[in-house]
Amino acid sequence: MKESIYRLCCYVENKPGVLARIVGLISGRGYNIQTLNVGPTEDGTVSRMKIDVLGSERVVNQIILQLRNCVNVIEVTSRRR
Amino acid sequence: MKKSGQRTGAQALVEGLAKAGADVVFGYPGGNVLDIFDAVRESGMRFVLGRHEQGCVHMADGYARSLGRPGVVLVTSGPGLTNTITGLGCANMDGVPIVLVCGQVPLDQIGTDAFQEADTVGLTRAVSKHNFLVKSADEIPETMAQAFYIATHGKPGPVVIDVPRDCQRALTAAKHPERVCLRAYHPEVYATPREVGRLAKLLNEAKRPVIYAGGGVIAADAAGDVTALAHKAQIPVATTMMGIGSIDERDPLALGMSGMYGAPAANIALSEADVILALGVRFNDRTTGFSPGMSRRAKIVHVDCDASSINKNVTVHLGIVADVKDLLATVDSRIRPAEHSVWAARLAAERAADEARNPRPCAAVLPTDVIVATDVGEHQLWAVRNVPHVYPRHFLSSGGMGAMGFGIPAAIGAAIARPGHPVVALVGDGGAQMTGEELAVAVEHNLAVVFVVFVNRSLGLVRRMQDEEFGGRRFATDLVSPDFVRLARAYGMKGVRAKGVESLPSALARSLKSKSPTLVEVIL
């Protein structure tokens, strides 16, 4: 299946361990994160993560659904780069 | 100086357990968790001391699976926690609600390689639904409420709470929340009217429909709803291993378990159906990855509370993210009564032929309300086909993880959860040597469990794979096993020997009458 780079944009609760959980969910499935950018939003209790991963549409959709299952993840969107 | 309304973090934690309805704690003490143990002692809550932390988690798992309420585990830091990993992974894969509390070194020692320190949140991340590191006693009441909420809502699973020793000791006046509010976790999911309409249309127009029921049916307590739908529209029901109990096997519409080791009628139904209503299943490779497998022409409707399980292993015609029980209640009025007489008769004939070929003498001596826990291996597959499956939550098996060592402690947990029910553990001599130490717990609590150990002095299922895939080059699959009858007696329980599976029914019948822990060694 054709692979592309997808940029995932995650809004997450700003708590210790959340970054590790999200990175672990992606890397634990054997997918390499190409770029990772984490920063605060105007609401200090929410962080925004921008994650670039290389994968097929099917796999990336699966990752997004599993990210949404995470207790600390507020919202995930994605677009192909 | 204690002010009014104050108590220690440990006491607040045990209050949180009681508030969540917990009545039993399974666990093992150690230096960094003694304040919580003291609070459990003070509360008078029932405590079951395992003999190994893996056994403690499997006991809580057997308790939760058989009762439908979360199991509670309490262990110490470091090795106490690392020993629970297999148990957590097993519960996580099968969606079993567990709340595991573990001690931790004091906050200011975290990260210093202190004695019995382990990175609990790091270690348990991949084998739990969620985990918490408590940073102050004031957080404990809210964390407890959140942990029970997360463990039991959405797809259930284990939640770990890591509690540093100083937080257990500190005083807090924090109150228990009346309701849980999680900012980012909203597991309530509902089907859209359009989805309900499409589902009803597909079922109403189906010529050869089949319901394919999985663990999600059991977890949602929807077995009665599945049976009602099956009766109304005359739809046969195949199950996964986790879905056993979704329909009473004596029902004419029950086809049994599908898959590599399943019943022919169930596999034929799935390979020839035109509409498959898959409820709370994961389309695991044990079911789908073999010939004849699932029909490629069938329209598959997949209902699951977990959006990520839809279209994961099998691409489906219609995916509905919803609670199985809610959905069946919603769609009921749209389903027309139907007959599929040719289809039903064909499957019933397959089932009858299979039953005639495979008599079940053990099922005849087991009461219909027996709770059976299995280990993992050849005997597990034998158990699926040879014990009665009448009620949901009466067949307990490590489905996803396939964790050897599950059977003995899970049976003990079920006997504690459902006193008065006959409980049988079916295990091989491999698994029996992984968690056999928990037999002491059955003796200590005088639990009327019959532990059946099938002794073939080998790891039978692995050996079979060596025979089939490695040209018969058997290696490391022969076992030197103890005399289990003498082992049982050494633990202070009855031990009896049955020569061959053919003498098992009479030994089982006698042992079930004795109402005390008994081990039956079956020499194969």
Interface residues (C-beta under 8 A of the other chain):
Chain A: V12 E13 P16 G17 A20 R21 G24 G28 R58 N61 Q62 L65 Q66 R68 N69 C70 V71 N72 V73 I74
Chain B: V121 G122 R125 A126 K129 H130 N131 L133 I150 G154 K155 L182 R183 A184 Y185 D306 A307 S308 N311 K312
